[in-house]
Amino acid sequence: MFDSFEPGPSDNPGADSLPLPPRSGATNPGTRPLAPEKVRHMLYGSLAALDRTIKILHSIGYADPNDWSDPIPVPPSGALGDASLGRTAAQTPNQWMVIMTKTVFLE
């Protein structure tokens, strides 16, 4: 149904050296300090889809695979369904989820 995207080394040459946020404090007087804020990412899908997504996010330098939780089975109660598609977890078998918390810096 979907074509998978597997970025190669030539697709993102700077992926291994992402830019860091500007330094704040004494080294840069006149700038506001950066405020850390936590963002939680949750992925839902089959184990294969979760694995592929985690590898893609790692290949572009966004998140290390070890930053994600172990896969957690989604309960078949339908409480965590996809309302936009009208499907529930009970209608979509083998649903799993993984969670990652990442700290971002805001100005």
C-alpha positions in Angstrom: 0.0 0.0 0.0 2.7 2.5 1.0 6.2 2.7 -0.5 8.8 2.5 2.2 11.4 5.2 2.3 14.9 4.0 3.2 17.2 7.0 3.1 20.7 6.4 1.8 23.9 8.2 2.8 23.6 10.5 -0.2 20.0 11.5 0.7 21.0 13.3 3.9 24.8 13.9 4.0 24.7 15.8 7.3 22.5 13.3 9.2 25.4 12.2 11.4 26.1 15.8 12.4 22.9 17.5 13.2 23.2 21.2 14.1 23.1 21.9 17.8 21.0 24.7 19.3 22.8 27.9 19.9 24.6 28.1 23.2 23.0 30.3 25.9 24.2 32.0 29.1 27.6 33.5 29.7 29.1 32.5 26.3 26.3 34.4 24.4 25.3 37.5 26.4 22.2 39.2 25.0 20.4 36.0 24.0 17.7 34.3 25.9 18.5 31.0 27.7 17.0 27.9 26.0 14.2 26.2 28.0 14.2 22.4 27.8 10.8 20.9 27.2 9.9 17.2 27.0 7.9 15.8 24.0 6.5 12.3 24.0 6.3 10.4 20.7 4.0 7.3 20.5 3.9 5.0 17.5 1.2 2.5 16.9 1.3 -0.4 14.4 2.6 -3.8 13.6 6.0 -4.8 15.0 7.4 -4.6 11.5 6.1 -1.1 10.9 7.3 0.1 14.3 10.8 -1.4 13.7 11.0 0.2 10.2 9.9 3.6 11.5 12.4 3.5 14.4 15.2 2.6 12.0 14.3 5.5 9.6 14.2 8.0 12.5 17.6 6.7 13.5 19.0 6.9 10.0 18.1 10.6 9.8 19.7 11.3 13.2 16.5 12.0 15.1 16.4 9.3 17.7 18.5 6.4 18.8 16.7 3.0 18.7 17.6 2.5 22.4 15.5 5.6 23.3 12.3 3.8 22.5 10.4 1.6 25.0 10.0 -2.1 24.4 6.9 -2.8 22.3 3.7 -2.9 24.3 0.6 -4.8 23.0 -2.4 -2.5 22.4 -5.4 -3.9 24.4 -8.2 -5.3 22.2 -10.8 -3.4 24.1 -11.1 -0.7 21.4 -10.3 2.0 23.8 -7.3 3.0 21.8 -8.8 2.9 18.3 -8.2 4.9 15.2 -11.3 7.1 15.1 -10.3 8.8 11.9 -10.6 5.5 10.0 -13.5 4.2 12.0 -11.4 1.2 13.2 -10.8 0.0 16.7 -7.8 -2.0 18.1 -10.1 -5.1 18.1 -10.7 -4.7 14.4 -6.9 -4.2 13.7 -5.1 -7.3 15.1 -1.5 -7.3 16.2 -1.3 -3.7 17.2 1.6 -2.6 19.2 2.9 0.7 20.5 6.3 2.2 21.5 7.0 5.4 23.4 9.9 7.8 23.4 10.4 11.0 25.4 12.7 13.5 23.8 13.9 16.8 25.2 13.8 19.8 22.9 15.1 23.3 23.6 12.8 26.3 23.1 13.8 29.9 23.0 
